[in-house]
Amino acid sequence: MGSAALSEAIKSIRDWSMNEGRTLTTLGNAAELFGSLAFNDKAQQERLPKAAYRALRATITRGEPLDGSTADAVATALKDWAVEHGATHYTHWFQPMTGITAEKHDSFLSPTSEGGAIAEFRGKELIKGEPDASSFPSGGMRSTFEARGYTAWDPTSPPWLLTNGNSVTLVIPTAFVSWTGEALDKKTPLLRSMEAVSKQAVRVLKLFGSTAERVFATCGPEQEYFLIDRNFYFARPDLINAGRTLFGAKPPKGQELEDQYFGSIPERVLACMAEAELELFKVGVPVKTRHNEVAPSQYEIAPVFENANVAVDHQMMTMEMLKKVASKYGLACLLHEKPFAGVNGSGKHNNWSLSDEFGNNLLGPGDTPHDNMQFLVFCAAVLRAVDRWQGLLRASIASAGNDHRLGANEAPPAILSVFLGDMLTDIFEQIEKGSAKSTKQGGMMDIGASVLPKLPRDAGDRNRTSPFAFTGNKFEFRAVSSGQNISFPNTALNIAMADALDSVATELEQATSKGEELNKAVAKLLTKVIKEHKRIVFNGNNYSAEWEKEAAKRKLLNHKNTVDALPELVKPEVVKLFERYKVLNEREVHARYEIFLENYNKTVNIEGQLMVLMANRYILPAALEYQKRIGQSVAAVKAGGSTSVQSKKLLGTYTKLVDRFKVQTDALATALDHGNGSAEKHAKYMRDKIVPAMARLREVGDEIEVLTPHELWPLPTYREMLFVK
């Protein structure tokens, strides 16, 4: 099977090279096509009556309620626009607690009394849908027989057209709630958290004389992913069902030479990237960067900043598009956090900031950050938010997949800390000692060759090991995992920041109401916040053992796995935080805790069952066949009157390995057959019993792979999957 998959992969590369129609994507046609399949501001302005357009913009920019007549006008224009582009159906597209997206398609056509049909779409159909909610995860909020759920149109995220073969569907981004009004999705709490952080940020801005009435969380999520030949993918049950390889010996060459990172992009991969980008351009996703990542066959795509809610929708669209387009090029897109052991896994670096309604980045330091009191206040609030709510932030990125990645050499550790860099650290140290009077400057860099220009040097270096790093005008939450919906990490960030800004605003308002000058009040506040929360700042090597010891001295949390991290979500102070800012009520918080635990349990159980299946149906038959061949060879030599010490030694070694493998397989199968108990107990059992049993079985299986002839090995190997492109 492994050899057959390799032959098919080589054939698919050859066929693609011979038959590929090379349509050149130029800057001009890409710019012309950008947003052509999205009902964005340009399309709205062109197609809506002026009054309806102004009302819709007021809803989008200022959060004003949308009346029924405006909804009808939008629905009519939206339907006409979609039908002109070939759409026959529409769908309310939402993000349930499965972590992926969901959609139910309805036709625009309605029968008439004359026996014909007309295309209809009214405001009430735009605003509200009613999918069955009974089969989506609810964490106990809804019984199976309580099926009613509602999708609610999100006017802040532009509708777009999904083209697929011979169909075009109008996609309407929506929230998803139960009959009781409780959030059953990822979007609803994100939108609530954005309202919360906006309200508190505006309070701070008003103290500095701003007239802004709204503040938006902004986001630019980088996406790492793997592309391998589809023939390998289909020959690996573990990749199909678990998204990662459960067996696989380390290849002779991995990423040791560091020759993949930013290297030349393989032709077939680049063609796939180009088409994916073009399709994303059409629906208005502002992708900006593409490059080879560190591991073999690993790549990255990154967009520019957007409103965080729109960025989340666009990020989900990006993942779906990568998988869709990859298949057209004979490739499979892997979004798991750790599809291959021994090489870098994939993350989703969540670049996060705040921006007012005028487009001013509130985390932009300006030319003289030490004098930029507003920036320093917002930056200090970030320190307070991350330090005070580090447990919530850690829980927001916890999953069985991310457990394989966090703390490894390509990902930040499970300890939350903030990297400020030399410039900001110096300013904060000055403030702590009294006042900040200067900003470090990087100066100019002379590279030493007259033909090369002198370059302006940044005031500080970057830190790629930090889980939460300041990168010039934003913070990069690097611990987010590649396959997850980024709504919840951003919800956690927003609510933590809302709490910090609430505290900051209250203190400054009280001080100024008593007649204290704002600058003096700010100076006192900054000194206090820095002293209270400087433990969260770390600019060194987050991978080092010394940092783990230092973090323990600072009493920072170090939850190394999902089972340890998730209880942070339901601590009383965290539940009160969600309730205080009306993001989630207690039932909604506990429901998410239950869903995350169940997801962990089911993921590990699926992987364990897959390992047993692959061991018994794939690896053992191949191993026993080779063991038989060795035995026959030894017997043939012996029958000829000779002895072969090496053959006998190989037979003994291999037989012991096969016996150990069978013992470990049976042990894992037995361990998987047990009562569930509570979700918490089950999760601890999976972590303490099943995960180690899987590791022991894999270790022996990988040893067998190294000794088994290639023509007998039933699975594509790392050497093939990572390097045949």
QUIJO-V977062 format. One record per backbone hydrogen bond with DSSP energy under -0.5 kcal/mol. NH is the residue of the N-H (numbers start at 0). CO is the residue of the C=O. If there is no record, write none. Layout:
nh=NH co=CO
nh=NH co=CO
This chain:
nh=1 co=712
nh=4 co=0
nh=5 co=1
nh=6 co=2
nh=7 co=3
nh=8 co=4
nh=9 co=5
nh=10 co=6
nh=11 co=7
nh=12 co=8
nh=13 co=9
nh=14 co=10
nh=15 co=11
nh=16 co=12
nh=17 co=13
nh=18 co=14
nh=19 co=15
nh=21 co=19
nh=22 co=20
nh=23 co=21
nh=25 co=23
nh=29 co=25
nh=30 co=26
nh=31 co=27
nh=32 co=28
nh=33 co=29
nh=34 co=280
nh=35 co=32
nh=36 co=281
nh=37 co=34
nh=38 co=158
nh=39 co=37
nh=43 co=39
nh=44 co=40
nh=45 co=41
nh=46 co=42
nh=47 co=43
nh=52 co=48
nh=53 co=49
nh=54 co=50
nh=55 co=51
nh=56 co=52
nh=57 co=53
nh=58 co=54
nh=59 co=55
nh=60 co=56
nh=61 co=57
nh=62 co=58
nh=63 co=57
nh=66 co=64
nh=70 co=66
nh=71 co=67
nh=72 co=68
nh=73 co=69
nh=74 co=70
nh=75 co=71
nh=76 co=72
nh=77 co=73
nh=78 co=74
nh=79 co=75
nh=80 co=76
nh=81 co=77
nh=82 co=78
nh=83 co=79
nh=84 co=80
nh=84 co=81
nh=85 co=82
nh=86 co=81
nh=87 co=167
nh=88 co=167
nh=89 co=105
nh=90 co=169
nh=91 co=103
nh=92 co=90
nh=92 co=171
nh=93 co=91
nh=93 co=101
nh=95 co=93
nh=96 co=183
nh=98 co=95
nh=101 co=93
nh=105 co=89
nh=107 co=87
nh=109 co=117
nh=111 co=115
nh=114 co=111
nh=117 co=109
nh=119 co=107
nh=119 co=117
nh=124 co=121
nh=125 co=121
nh=126 co=122
nh=127 co=123
nh=128 co=150
nh=132 co=146
nh=135 co=132
nh=140 co=137
nh=145 co=142
nh=146 co=144
nh=148 co=130
nh=149 co=176
nh=150 co=128
nh=151 co=174
nh=152 co=126
nh=153 co=172
nh=154 co=152
nh=156 co=153
nh=157 co=155
nh=159 co=170
nh=160 co=36
nh=161 co=159
nh=161 co=168
nh=162 co=160
nh=163 co=166
nh=166 co=163
nh=168 co=161
nh=169 co=88
nh=170 co=159
nh=170 co=168
nh=171 co=90
nh=171 co=169
nh=172 co=170
nh=173 co=92
nh=174 co=151
nh=176 co=149
nh=177 co=181
nh=178 co=147
nh=180 co=177
nh=183 co=175
nh=185 co=94
nh=189 co=185
nh=190 co=186
nh=191 co=187
nh=192 co=188
nh=193 co=189
nh=194 co=190
nh=195 co=191
nh=196 co=192
nh=197 co=193
nh=198 co=194
nh=199 co=195
nh=200 co=196
nh=201 co=197
nh=202 co=198
nh=203 co=199
nh=204 co=200
nh=205 co=201
nh=206 co=202
nh=206 co=203
nh=207 co=203
nh=207 co=204
nh=208 co=205
nh=209 co=204
nh=215 co=354
nh=217 co=352
nh=218 co=305
nh=219 co=350
nh=221 co=219
nh=221 co=348
nh=222 co=300
nh=223 co=221
nh=223 co=346
nh=224 co=298
nh=225 co=333
nh=226 co=296
nh=227 co=331
nh=229 co=329
nh=231 co=228
nh=232 co=228
nh=233 co=229
nh=234 co=230
nh=235 co=232
nh=236 co=234
nh=239 co=235
nh=240 co=236
nh=241 co=237
nh=242 co=237
nh=242 co=238
nh=243 co=237
nh=244 co=338
nh=245 co=243
nh=257 co=254
nh=261 co=291
nh=262 co=259
nh=269 co=265
nh=270 co=266
nh=271 co=267
nh=272 co=268
nh=273 co=269
nh=274 co=270
nh=275 co=271
nh=276 co=272
nh=277 co=273
nh=278 co=274
nh=279 co=275
nh=280 co=276
nh=281 co=277
nh=282 co=278
nh=283 co=280
nh=284 co=279
nh=285 co=283
nh=286 co=284
nh=287 co=301
nh=288 co=301
nh=290 co=299
nh=292 co=297
nh=297 co=294
nh=298 co=224
nh=299 co=290
nh=300 co=222
nh=301 co=288
nh=302 co=220
nh=303 co=285
nh=305 co=218
nh=307 co=216
nh=310 co=306
nh=311 co=307
nh=312 co=308
nh=313 co=309
nh=314 co=310
nh=315 co=311
nh=316 co=312
nh=317 co=313
nh=318 co=314
nh=319 co=315
nh=320 co=316
nh=321 co=317
nh=322 co=318
nh=323 co=319
nh=324 co=320
nh=325 co=321
nh=326 co=322
nh=327 co=323
nh=327 co=324
nh=328 co=324
nh=328 co=325
nh=329 co=326
nh=330 co=325
nh=331 co=227
nh=333 co=225
nh=333 co=331
nh=334 co=332
nh=338 co=335
nh=342 co=339
nh=345 co=336
nh=347 co=479
nh=349 co=476
nh=350 co=219
nh=350 co=348
nh=351 co=349
nh=351 co=474
nh=352 co=217
nh=354 co=215
nh=355 co=359
nh=356 co=213
nh=358 co=355
nh=361 co=353
nh=361 co=359
nh=362 co=353
nh=363 co=360
nh=364 co=362
nh=364 co=471
nh=370 co=367
nh=371 co=367
nh=371 co=368
nh=372 co=370
nh=375 co=371
nh=376 co=372
nh=377 co=373
nh=378 co=374
nh=379 co=375
nh=380 co=376
nh=381 co=377
nh=382 co=378
nh=383 co=379
nh=384 co=380
nh=385 co=381
nh=386 co=382
nh=387 co=383
nh=388 co=384
nh=389 co=386
nh=392 co=388
nh=393 co=389
nh=394 co=390
nh=395 co=391
nh=396 co=392
nh=396 co=393
nh=397 co=394
nh=402 co=398
nh=403 co=399
nh=403 co=400
nh=404 co=401
nh=405 co=401
nh=406 co=411
nh=407 co=404
nh=410 co=407
nh=412 co=464
nh=415 co=413
nh=417 co=535
nh=418 co=467
nh=419 co=417
nh=423 co=419
nh=424 co=420
nh=425 co=421
nh=426 co=422
nh=427 co=423
nh=428 co=424
nh=429 co=425
nh=430 co=426
nh=431 co=427
nh=432 co=428
nh=433 co=429
nh=433 co=430
nh=434 co=429
nh=436 co=434
nh=444 co=454
nh=445 co=443
nh=446 co=444
nh=451 co=448
nh=454 co=444
nh=456 co=442
nh=465 co=462
nh=467 co=416
nh=468 co=475
nh=469 co=418
nh=470 co=473
nh=474 co=351
nh=475 co=468
nh=476 co=349
nh=476 co=474
nh=477 co=466
nh=477 co=475
nh=478 co=466
nh=479 co=476
nh=481 co=345
nh=483 co=480
nh=487 co=484
nh=489 co=485
nh=490 co=486
nh=491 co=487
nh=492 co=488
nh=493 co=489
nh=494 co=490
nh=495 co=491
nh=496 co=492
nh=497 co=493
nh=498 co=494
nh=499 co=495
nh=500 co=496
nh=501 co=497
nh=502 co=498
nh=503 co=499
nh=504 co=500
nh=505 co=501
nh=506 co=502
nh=507 co=503
nh=508 co=504
nh=509 co=505
nh=510 co=506
nh=511 co=507
nh=512 co=508
nh=513 co=509
nh=513 co=510
nh=514 co=511
nh=515 co=510
nh=520 co=516
nh=521 co=517
nh=522 co=518
nh=523 co=519
nh=524 co=520
nh=525 co=521
nh=526 co=522
nh=527 co=523
nh=528 co=524
nh=529 co=525
nh=530 co=526
nh=531 co=527
nh=532 co=528
nh=533 co=529
nh=535 co=532
nh=536 co=533
nh=537 co=417
nh=541 co=539
nh=543 co=540
nh=547 co=543
nh=548 co=544
nh=549 co=545
nh=550 co=546
nh=551 co=547
nh=552 co=548
nh=553 co=549
nh=554 co=551
nh=555 co=550
nh=559 co=557
nh=564 co=560
nh=565 co=561
nh=566 co=562
nh=567 co=564
nh=568 co=565
nh=569 co=566
nh=570 co=567
nh=573 co=570
nh=574 co=570
nh=575 co=571
nh=576 co=572
nh=577 co=573
nh=578 co=574
nh=579 co=575
nh=580 co=576
nh=581 co=578
nh=582 co=577
nh=583 co=577
nh=588 co=584
nh=589 co=585
nh=590 co=586
nh=591 co=587
nh=592 co=588
nh=593 co=589
nh=594 co=590
nh=595 co=591
nh=596 co=592
nh=597 co=593
nh=598 co=594
nh=599 co=595
nh=600 co=596
nh=601 co=597
nh=602 co=598
nh=603 co=599
nh=604 co=600
nh=605 co=601
nh=606 co=602
nh=607 co=603
nh=608 co=604
nh=609 co=605
nh=610 co=606
nh=611 co=607
nh=612 co=608
nh=613 co=609
nh=614 co=610
nh=615 co=611
nh=616 co=612
nh=617 co=613
nh=618 co=613
nh=619 co=614
nh=621 co=617
nh=622 co=618
nh=623 co=619
nh=624 co=620
nh=625 co=621
nh=626 co=622
nh=627 co=623
nh=628 co=624
nh=629 co=625
nh=630 co=626
nh=631 co=627
nh=632 co=628
nh=633 co=629
nh=634 co=630
nh=635 co=631
nh=636 co=632
nh=637 co=633
nh=638 co=634
nh=639 co=635
nh=640 co=637
nh=641 co=636
nh=644 co=642
nh=647 co=643
nh=648 co=644
nh=649 co=645
nh=650 co=646
nh=651 co=647
nh=652 co=648
nh=653 co=649
nh=654 co=650
nh=655 co=651
nh=656 co=652
nh=657 co=653
nh=658 co=654
nh=659 co=655
nh=660 co=656
nh=661 co=657
nh=662 co=658
nh=663 co=659
nh=664 co=660
nh=665 co=661
nh=666 co=662
nh=667 co=663
nh=668 co=664
nh=669 co=665
nh=670 co=666
nh=671 co=667
nh=672 co=668
nh=672 co=669
nh=673 co=671
nh=681 co=677
nh=682 co=678
nh=683 co=679
nh=684 co=680
nh=685 co=681
nh=686 co=682
nh=687 co=683
nh=688 co=684
nh=689 co=684
nh=690 co=685
nh=692 co=688
nh=693 co=689
nh=694 co=690
nh=695 co=691
nh=696 co=692
nh=697 co=693
nh=698 co=694
nh=699 co=695
nh=700 co=696
nh=701 co=697
nh=702 co=698
nh=703 co=699
nh=704 co=700
nh=705 co=701
nh=706 co=702
nh=706 co=703
nh=707 co=703
nh=707 co=704
nh=711 co=708
nh=712 co=708
nh=720 co=716
nh=721 co=717
nh=722 co=718
nh=723 co=719
nh=724 co=722
